[in-house]
Amino acid sequence: MRKNERRGFLKQVAAGTAALGAGVLSMPLQLAAEEFDHADISEVDKWFDQIKGKHRIVFDVTEPHGIFPFAWPRVFLLTNEKTGSTAKDCSAVVILRHEAIHYAMESRLWEKYKMGEMFKTEDPKTKAPAVRNPFWQPKEGDFTVPGIGNVPIGINELQASGVLFGVCDMAMTVYSAAAAGQLQQDPAVVKKDWIAGLLPGIQPMPSGVWAVGRAQEHGCGYCFVG
């Protein structure tokens, strides 16, 4: 996302939070912290035990960046395979945080909350602000690369190949509160809707930075996607 676009989005967030009153900035952060108690953290920590094998990597996705948040995990798996490492030798983790959290959500939420406009994400087919999650169950031919052809980089396709996905709960709390401010709705209701609309198999994390750190503690190399 270009700097002027990000400034425009932050102005939208500011407008939404202002509509909720002076306490809105502290309220979402407090709610997010309260949602993960010690028992929850223990369960999420166990999620990282799925990381196995010799070759381990975490992709840190902070904002929309074309196909790269999903193409790079596929490239990691394919090139390891071609250099003699089987799937059981590899683990790839993708953490969706900050302005990339919408990728973790079903198309219903993209349409309802205009997430393509909110997070400056184009539909790869129409080039208009996306009203669907283009990386969930894409159709054959949706994503092609010159010299390679069709590439299976849908989230569901990557999950089938063993790629793990986590999403930042802190960012979901803050951005859902901003969206609630713009719509004049209860932040807790909107946040609940976002959580209900998470794609199957995507694990909420206390925060994205927390998750990136945990993945590295489990032996993952670090790759910044954007």
N, C-alpha and C positions, 0 to 999 in steps of 0.2 A: 504494500500500500504506500502510495506517495505521501510525502509529509503534509501537503495541503489537504489531501483526503482524510488523513488521520486527524488533523486539526478540526475538520468539519465534523467528523464522527464524535470527537470529544466534546464539541459544542452541543451536539445532540444529547450526549450523556449528561452534560451539565444542566441542560434545560430540563431533562427528565428528573434529575435528582432535586433540582430547585423546586419543582412542583410538589415534591413530597415533604419539603420542609427542611430545616437546618440539621435535623438529626439523622438524615438518610444515609450519609456517608459512614457513620459509625454503626448504624443499625444493621446493614447487610453484612459487614465484617463480623459483627457480634453473632448474628444468626449463623453464619458459615462456621465460625469457631465452635458454636454450641452443637452443630449437627454431627460433629465428629468427636465422640468421647473416646476414652481410652480403649474401650471394647471394640469400637469401630476401627480405630487405628490398628489394632491387633489383627483384625480380619483383613484390612487392606494390605498390611505388611505381608500377610500370607500370600496375597495375590502375586507378589513379586517372586515367590518361590517357583513360579512357572518358568522363570528365566533359567534356561539350562544350555548346555553345550559350550563349545570352545569359543565360538565367535558370537559376541553379544554387543548390541548397539541400541542406543536410545535416540530417537529423533525428536528434537525439541521444536514444536510448531507453535509459534506465537501469533501468527497472522496469516490470512490467505496468501498463497504463493503459487497460483496456478495448479498444475498437477503434481508439483514436487513433493508435498507432504505424503503423497500416496505412491508416486512413481519411485521415489528413492528406496522405500522399504522393499519394493519388488526388485529393484536393481540389486540391492544388497543380497537378497535370497538367490537371484538368478546367477549372479557372478560368483557367489560362493559355491553354488552347485557346479558351475563350469570349471571351477578351480579345485574340485575334488572334495568339497564339504557337503555332506548330506543335510537334509532338513533338521535332523536331530542334533547336528553339530552347531546349529544357529538359533539365535533368539533375536527378534526385533521388537522393540517397544516404541509406540508412538504416543507422545503426550500432547494433547490438544489444550492449549491454554491461551489466556489473554484474548486476542481478537480472532482466535481460531476455534473457539468452543462450539460454534454453530455446526461444525462438521460432525459433531457427536450426536446431533439431533435429527429426528425424523422430519420428512418433508412437510407434515402437517404444521409444525412449528415455523418452518421457513415461510410458509404462506401466511400464517396467522399473524406473525410478528414482523413480517417484511425483513427477514434476516439478510436477504441479498443486499438490500439497501443499507441496513444497519451495519453490516460488516464488509460492505463494498466487495461483494462477490458476484461475478457474472456467471450466468448459465453458459456452459461451453458450447451449446448449440445455438442459442438465440442471441448471445452476447448482451442480453438485458440483465438487470438485477435478478438473481436466481430466486424463484419461488419454490424450489425443491432442493433437496440435497443431491447434487449430481454424482456424488461418490458413494451413494447407497444403492446397491443393486442396479448398476448401470447396464445398459443394453449392449449387445455385441456391436462393436464399431464406434461406441461413444468416445473411446480414447484410443487414438492411433498415433504411432511415432514413425516418422520417415525412416525407412530402412529396416524397421522391425515389424510394423503392422499393428494389429490390435494388441493392447496391453491390458491384462486383467488387474486393474488397480482400484476396483471398488473396495470399500471397507469390508464388505462381506466376503469378497474374494481374498483379500489379504488375511482376514481372520481365519478363513479355511486353510490358509497356508501357515498358520501358527502365529501371525503377527498379533501382538497385544496392544490394546488401545485404552488409554486413560484420559479423563477430562478434568479440568480444574474446577472444583466446586466453588472456590472463592470467586473466580471470575463469573461463574454462572449466577452467583448471588448478587454481585454488584451490577452486572449487565441486565439481569432480570428486573432488578429494582429500578434501573434507569428506564427500561421499557415500560414498567408499571407506571412510572411517573408521567410518561408521555401519553399513556392510555387512561390515566386517572383510575388505576386499579390498585388493589391491595398487593404489595410486593410479595407477601408470603404466598398468595394465590398464584401469581405468575411464576414464582420460583417452583412451586409444586407442579405446575403444568410443564415446565421445562424438564424437571426431573422425570416426570412420567413419560416424556417424549424422547428420552435417551434411547439410542439404538441398542439392540440386543448385544450383550457381551462387552459393552464399554463401561469401564470401572470409574466411578467418581473418585477423585482424589482430594484430600484436604486443600491442597493447592498444587498448581502445576510445577512450581519450583521445588516443592517438597517431593513430588513424584520423580522429577528428573534426578534429584539427589539420591533418592532411594534406588533408582535404577542403576546409577553409577556405583552405589555401594554394593550392588549385586553383580558387579563386574562388567557393566555396559560401557562401551566407548560412547563418546558424546558427538552428536551431529546436529548442528543448528540448521533448521530448515528455513526459517523466516518468520 
